[in-house]
């Protein structure tokens, strides 16, 4: 994991805005083998699966030749190219969480996992995550690999200097709203002037949007990015800027800021922990994790899907089900920081132990409950493209001092134009 993973959302929305959303595929005519083929191709990206679990799957299913390819570069673009013909298409493929909505309009290019037995396994997995890969008529195209339940990562030593609560349970309870969290940020900055509560306000906006049940487009394909729920998320983000507790970091200086204490907290998903550890190994033991103010949110998390040209759907689903059972998802967390989508994994030793980097804290006590309470929200195929202007305008506020009200109006105006070009009403 590296900085690119930490900033994947920003990259995703900007790419979507410039390249368009709908994931069109070829007709996929022909066959890559008989429907009982003994050879299956699996595509995923580096860090997208536990390599150890994948290796063990080859041993577990020795009657099948599982050919794996770890695809570098732009995975989505390469997948779209591969899906154009049955001969080049994988039999099992990963799809990133930020891309899954763009594939739903072409759901016929994938098998309905419910018809292969996922309908029976579904109760074992988070319903809100399954919804992300489900079409409006109920077809499920993705088996969830992982999720990104979010939390507040904070420097316990800096909080202590500011006279703030330091115990994770107290931080979670006493700073349980955005207003209370920001007030703590003001006190922190007064006591430790070099330290700021918020990395950038785009992160706050992302978290606040994710805490709701609506995003930028509704299920009737109508633009709702100018409505109260988005305006409230915008106002929450801007408040951190106006209070002077925003570090305004939108570049590669983040690593240094984490190391030297300029960034006293981080708003991030479970996988964000490794980013902090990699960026600032010298701060080991000084960090803690608390609940996100005002409720849970999610950032990231991917799926395994079976293209309709899959050479052996039943065997492919059997393999996927095994690789993503609770025990192997727990291994995926240990091997690749992939937070499980099966709650049963939260009780396994891989997740229940204390983390030395976080002072021995059992962080599952924060992430587990958050994962199960993340609100289900409809994400339209054009959602990422339509949301891009909001992040760009928030950056303009930080970098150029743009008036927040003018930035809001420009964000909405730009988002509406993008929505129209994407066929949104």
Rosetta blueprint (number, residue, H / E / L):
1 X L
2 X L
3 X H
4 X H
5 X H
6 X H
7 X L
8 X H
9 X H
10 X H
11 X H
12 X H
13 X H
14 X H
15 X H
16 X H
17 X H
18 X H
19 X H
20 X L
21 X L
22 X L
23 X L
24 X L
25 X L
26 X L
27 X L
28 X L
29 X L
30 X L
31 X L
32 X L
33 X L
34 X L
35 X L
36 X L
37 X L
38 X L
39 X E
40 X E
41 X E
42 X E
43 X E
44 X E
45 X L
46 X L
47 X L
48 X L
49 X L
50 X L
51 X H
52 X H
53 X H
54 X H
55 X H
56 X H
57 X H
58 X H
59 X H
60 X H
61 X L
62 X L
63 X L
64 X L
65 X E
66 X E
67 X E
68 X E
69 X E
70 X E
71 X L
72 X L
73 X L
74 X L
75 X H
76 X H
77 X H
78 X H
79 X H
80 X H
81 X H
82 X H
83 X L
84 X L
85 X L
86 X L
87 X L
88 X L
89 X L
90 X L
91 X L
92 X E
93 X E
94 X E
95 X E
96 X L
97 X L
98 X L
99 X L
100 X H
101 X H
102 X H
103 X H
104 X H
105 X L
106 X L
107 X H
108 X H
109 X H
110 X E
111 X L
112 X L
113 X H
114 X H
115 X H
116 X H
117 X L
118 X H
119 X H
120 X H
121 X H
122 X H
123 X H
124 X H
125 X L
126 X L
127 X H
128 X H
129 X H
130 X H
131 X H
132 X H
133 X L
134 X E
135 X L
136 X L
137 X L
138 X L
139 X L
140 X E
141 X L
142 X L
143 X E
144 X E
145 X L
146 X L
147 X E
148 X L
149 X E
150 X E
151 X E
152 X E
153 X E
154 X E
155 X E
156 X H
157 X H
158 X H
159 X H
160 X H
161 X H
162 X L
163 X L
164 X L
165 X L
166 X L
167 X L
168 X H
169 X H
170 X H
171 X H
172 X H
173 X H
174 X H
175 X L
176 X L
177 X L
178 X H
179 X H
180 X H
181 X H
182 X H
183 X H
184 X H
185 X H
186 X H
187 X H
188 X H
189 X H
190 X H
191 X H
192 X L
193 X L
194 X L
195 X L
196 X E
197 X L
198 X E
199 X L
200 X L
201 X H
202 X H
203 X H
204 X H
205 X H
206 X H
207 X H
208 X H
209 X H
210 X H
211 X L
212 X L
213 X L
214 X L
215 X L
216 X L
217 X E
218 X L
219 X L
220 X L
221 X L
222 X L
223 X E
224 X L
225 X L
226 X L
227 X L
228 X H
229 X H
230 X H
231 X H
232 X H
233 X H
234 X H
235 X H
236 X H
237 X H
238 X H
239 X H
240 X H
241 X H
242 X H
243 X L
244 X L
245 X L
246 X E
247 X L
248 X L
249 X L
250 X L
251 X L
252 X L
253 X L
254 X H
255 X H
256 X H
257 X H
258 X H
259 X H
260 X H
261 X L
262 X L
263 X E
264 X L
265 X E
266 X E
267 X E
268 X E
269 X E
270 X L
271 X L
272 X H
273 X H
274 X H
275 X H
276 X H
277 X H
278 X H
279 X H
280 X L
281 X H
282 X H
283 X H
284 X L
285 X L
286 X L
287 X E
288 X E
289 X E
290 X E
291 X E
292 X L
293 X L
294 X L
295 X L
296 X L
297 X L
298 X E
299 X L
300 X L
301 X L
302 X L
303 X E
304 X E
305 X E
306 X L
307 X E
308 X L
309 X L
310 X L
311 X L
312 X L
313 X H
314 X H
315 X H
316 X H
317 X H
318 X H
319 X H
320 X H
321 X H
322 X H
323 X H
324 X L
325 X L
326 X H
327 X H
328 X H
329 X H
330 X H
331 X H
332 X H
333 X H
334 X H
335 X H
336 X H
337 X L
338 X L
339 X E
340 X L
341 X L
342 X L
343 X H
344 X H
345 X H
346 X H
347 X H
348 X L
349 X H
350 X H
351 X H
352 X H
353 X L
354 X L
355 X E
356 X H
357 X H
358 X H
359 X L
360 X L
361 X E
362 X L
363 X L
364 X H
365 X H
366 X H
367 X H
368 X H
369 X H
370 X H
371 X H
372 X H
373 X H
374 X L
375 X L
376 X L
377 X L
378 X L
379 X L
380 X L
381 X L
382 X L
383 X H
384 X H
385 X H
386 X H
387 X H
388 X H
389 X H
390 X H
391 X H
392 X H
393 X H
394 X H
395 X H
396 X H
397 X H
398 X H
399 X H
400 X H
401 X L
402 X L
403 X L
404 X H
405 X H
406 X H
407 X H
408 X H
409 X H
410 X H
411 X H
412 X H
413 X H
414 X H
415 X H
416 X H
417 X H
418 X H
419 X H
420 X H
421 X H
422 X L
423 X L
424 X L
425 X L
